Amino acid sequence: MEQMLGFCSTLELENNPFLPIAAIFENEFSIDWIVELSGSKASQALRALEGGCRQGWCERKESGIFQFVDSCRKQNFLESIPAGARNHLRKRIVDLMLRDLPDEAEKAVTVAPYLLAMENPADYAGWLVKAGDVHRRSFHPELAL
């Protein structure tokens, strides 16, 4: 019956690529980024994300912007992605954010957690230095380490 109403079942939500990809994001994420990373249609991604919201796993922050709120479910989705694929997706997320975010300081601080989680972020070392400088200047030296 649930399927006939156009809702995603829990099983369908757990067996699609959208929520695992979304789980890689540290905070808020754009549906546009999910579509780009998955290579799928926006309608499919939106259906999965809205289903995740109905399940209480994530929430819509504003139009097209979502965030995971269930940390256990997020961790489960994250662990469902093989380590090599997680690393590849983190690199693609960094590239998306560097392309899409407007402010250099915001870019540096936003991409730093992804770079720290990557296996080999050497190509992006300058962004880690910038993030450290931003945290130091804003009197958050513990974050600069």
Contacts in CASP RR format, 6 or more apart in sequence:
PFRMAT RR
TARGET T0000
AUTHOR 0000-0000-0000
METHOD contacts of the structure
MODEL  1
MEQMLGFCSTLELENNPFLPIAAIFENEFSIDWIVELSGSKASQALRALE
GGCRQGWCERKESGIFQFVDSCRKQNFLESIPAGARNHLRKRIVDLMLRD
LPDEAEKAVTVAPYLLAMENPADYAGWLVKAGDVHRRSFHPELAL
2 9 0 8 1.000
3 9 0 8 1.000
7 51 0 8 1.000
7 54 0 8 1.000
8 47 0 8 1.000
8 48 0 8 1.000
8 50 0 8 1.000
8 51 0 8 1.000
8 52 0 8 1.000
8 54 0 8 1.000
10 55 0 8 1.000
13 19 0 8 1.000
13 48 0 8 1.000
13 51 0 8 1.000
13 52 0 8 1.000
13 55 0 8 1.000
13 57 0 8 1.000
16 44 0 8 1.000
16 48 0 8 1.000
17 38 0 8 1.000
17 40 0 8 1.000
18 34 0 8 1.000
18 38 0 8 1.000
18 40 0 8 1.000
18 44 0 8 1.000
18 45 0 8 1.000
18 48 0 8 1.000
18 49 0 8 1.000
19 48 0 8 1.000
19 49 0 8 1.000
19 52 0 8 1.000
19 57 0 8 1.000
19 58 0 8 1.000
19 77 0 8 1.000
20 77 0 8 1.000
20 78 0 8 1.000
20 80 0 8 1.000
20 81 0 8 1.000
21 34 0 8 1.000
21 37 0 8 1.000
21 38 0 8 1.000
21 81 0 8 1.000
21 89 0 8 1.000
22 29 0 8 1.000
22 34 0 8 1.000
22 49 0 8 1.000
22 58 0 8 1.000
22 66 0 8 1.000
22 68 0 8 1.000
22 77 0 8 1.000
23 68 0 8 1.000
23 74 0 8 1.000
23 75 0 8 1.000
23 77 0 8 1.000
23 78 0 8 1.000
23 81 0 8 1.000
24 78 0 8 1.000
24 81 0 8 1.000
24 86 0 8 1.000
24 89 0 8 1.000
24 90 0 8 1.000
24 93 0 8 1.000
25 33 0 8 1.000
25 67 0 8 1.000
25 68 0 8 1.000
25 93 0 8 1.000
26 110 0 8 1.000
26 113 0 8 1.000
26 114 0 8 1.000
27 67 0 8 1.000
28 61 0 8 1.000
28 65 0 8 1.000
28 66 0 8 1.000
28 67 0 8 1.000
29 65 0 8 1.000
29 66 0 8 1.000
29 67 0 8 1.000
30 64 0 8 1.000
30 65 0 8 1.000
30 100 0 8 1.000
31 42 0 8 1.000
31 45 0 8 1.000
31 46 0 8 1.000
31 49 0 8 1.000
31 64 0 8 1.000
31 65 0 8 1.000
31 66 0 8 1.000
32 42 0 8 1.000
32 64 0 8 1.000
33 93 0 8 1.000
33 96 0 8 1.000
33 100 0 8 1.000
34 45 0 8 1.000
34 49 0 8 1.000
35 41 0 8 1.000
35 42 0 8 1.000
35 45 0 8 1.000
36 96 0 8 1.000
37 89 0 8 1.000
37 92 0 8 1.000
37 93 0 8 1.000
37 96 0 8 1.000
38 45 0 8 1.000
49 58 0 8 1.000
49 60 0 8 1.000
49 66 0 8 1.000
50 60 0 8 1.000
52 58 0 8 1.000
53 59 0 8 1.000
53 60 0 8 1.000
53 66 0 8 1.000
55 73 0 8 1.000
56 69 0 8 1.000
56 70 0 8 1.000
57 68 0 8 1.000
57 69 0 8 1.000
57 70 0 8 1.000
57 73 0 8 1.000
57 74 0 8 1.000
58 66 0 8 1.000
58 67 0 8 1.000
58 68 0 8 1.000
58 69 0 8 1.000
58 70 0 8 1.000
59 66 0 8 1.000
59 67 0 8 1.000
59 69 0 8 1.000
60 66 0 8 1.000
61 67 0 8 1.000
68 74 0 8 1.000
78 86 0 8 1.000
81 89 0 8 1.000
84 119 0 8 1.000
86 117 0 8 1.000
87 118 0 8 1.000
87 119 0 8 1.000
90 114 0 8 1.000
90 115 0 8 1.000
90 117 0 8 1.000
90 118 0 8 1.000
91 118 0 8 1.000
93 114 0 8 1.000
94 111 0 8 1.000
94 114 0 8 1.000
94 115 0 8 1.000
94 118 0 8 1.000
94 124 0 8 1.000
94 127 0 8 1.000
97 107 0 8 1.000
97 110 0 8 1.000
97 111 0 8 1.000
97 114 0 8 1.000
98 107 0 8 1.000
98 111 0 8 1.000
98 127 0 8 1.000
101 107 0 8 1.000
101 110 0 8 1.000
104 130 0 8 1.000
105 130 0 8 1.000
105 134 0 8 1.000
107 127 0 8 1.000
107 130 0 8 1.000
108 127 0 8 1.000
108 128 0 8 1.000
108 130 0 8 1.000
108 131 0 8 1.000
108 132 0 8 1.000
108 133 0 8 1.000
108 134 0 8 1.000
109 131 0 8 1.000
109 134 0 8 1.000
109 135 0 8 1.000
111 124 0 8 1.000
111 127 0 8 1.000
111 131 0 8 1.000
112 127 0 8 1.000
112 128 0 8 1.000
112 131 0 8 1.000
112 132 0 8 1.000
115 121 0 8 1.000
115 124 0 8 1.000
115 127 0 8 1.000
115 128 0 8 1.000
116 128 0 8 1.000
118 124 0 8 1.000
121 128 0 8 1.000
131 144 0 8 1.000
132 143 0 8 1.000
132 144 0 8 1.000
133 144 0 8 1.000
135 141 0 8 1.000
135 143 0 8 1.000
135 144 0 8 1.000
136 144 0 8 1.000
END
